[in-house]
Amino acid sequence: MTQKINKGSAVTVIGLGAMGITLAQLLLAAGYKVTVWNRSPDKAAALVAEGAVLAPDAASAIAASPVTVICVYNHTATLAILDTPAVRNVISGRTLLQLTTISPAEARFTAAWAKDNGAAYMNGSIQAAPSQMGRPDTPILVSGEEATYTLLTPVLQVFGGGISYLGAAIGAAPTMDLATLSYIYGSVIGFLHGVRISESEGLGVDQYAAIVAGITPTFGDFLQHEGNMIHTSNFQVTESPMRISIEATARLEATAREAGINAAFPAFASALFKKAAAAGYENEEVAALIKVMRDPA
């Protein structure tokens, strides 16, 4: 933990999917000495040509560097790589940066495993595609002990400039990762349903997509406002009364059924807003829908 990590330092990357390859390439371009390992060694060929060293096994890869970046398929794959006698013999005193998408509980489990084996551990969540890595605004969420964050900051900055340190609680980054994924997938489903609405009237999907791109920044501001209202438990109408959304989602569902397109998404949304109406929230801010969402039923 005391060794300073900067340009010229050795860093290992385990996992050579599209993201792992990109991370290794960025480190090489930034002047780091990069060791890589992957279950399928053929994926390392291009990286070796660029100057990376291919380790024969995971333990050798970890032993080669003070910092190991792990970016594999899931938590199960992470444990299959790490929790072996060979790795446990070499991992003490080293630092693991987990960039695999995992759950908060899985992050806590891996952090406990690392501590038991004498390693420092930080969890990171990449909020971008491989082609978007290395930019000044590439968003990366991280959580873990502050000393580990300080040590890893130079490496993280190679991957992207939009780093958000969420504190010592190791589950914070994967929690926010899942929260943003919920937003993204909800948006994707809504976007695709909008495609079907556009198609049902013979309008161009490209035109629709351009309109969505145009409204996205202002809609982000609106969601931030609604989030602040939820944070302060203030649901007095300031921007959008619930009754407007109750009517709008009912209209979406009706339009989908009339057009003969898949109505599962608007039916789901409309049902939630109908519950809000039944609970008497129609004259509160639309953010009051969270009160319905908090009901496990």
HELIX and SHEET records of a PDB file:
HELIX    1   1 ALA A   18  ALA A   29  1                                  12    
HELIX    2   2 PRO A   41  ALA A   44  5                                   4    
HELIX    3   3 ALA A   45  ALA A   49  1                                   5    
HELIX    4   4 ALA A   58  ALA A   63  1                                   6    
HELIX    5   5 HIS A   75  LEU A   82  1                                   8    
HELIX    6   6 PRO A   85  VAL A   90  1                                   6    
HELIX    7   7 PRO A  104  ASP A  116  1                                  13    
HELIX    8   8 PRO A  130  GLN A  132  5                                   3    
HELIX    9   9 GLU A  146  PHE A  159  1                                  14    
HELIX   10  10 ALA A  172  SER A  200  1                                  29    
HELIX   11  11 VAL A  205  HIS A  231  1                                  27    
HELIX   12  12 MET A  242  ALA A  259  1                                  18    
HELIX   13  13 ALA A  264  ALA A  278  1                                  15    
HELIX   14  14 VAL A  286  ALA A  288  5                                   3    
HELIX   15  15 LEU A  289  MET A  293  1                                   5    
SHEET    1   A 8 VAL A  53  LEU A  54  0                                        
SHEET    2   A 8 LYS A  33  TRP A  37  1                                        
SHEET    3   A 8 ALA A  10  ILE A  14  1                                        
SHEET    4   A 8 VAL A  67  ILE A  70  1                                        
SHEET    5   A 8 THR A  95  GLN A  98  1                                        
SHEET    6   A 8 ALA A 120  ILE A 126  1                                        
SHEET    7   A 8 PRO A 139  GLY A 144 -1                                        
SHEET    8   A 8 GLY A 162  TYR A 165  1                                        
END                                                                             
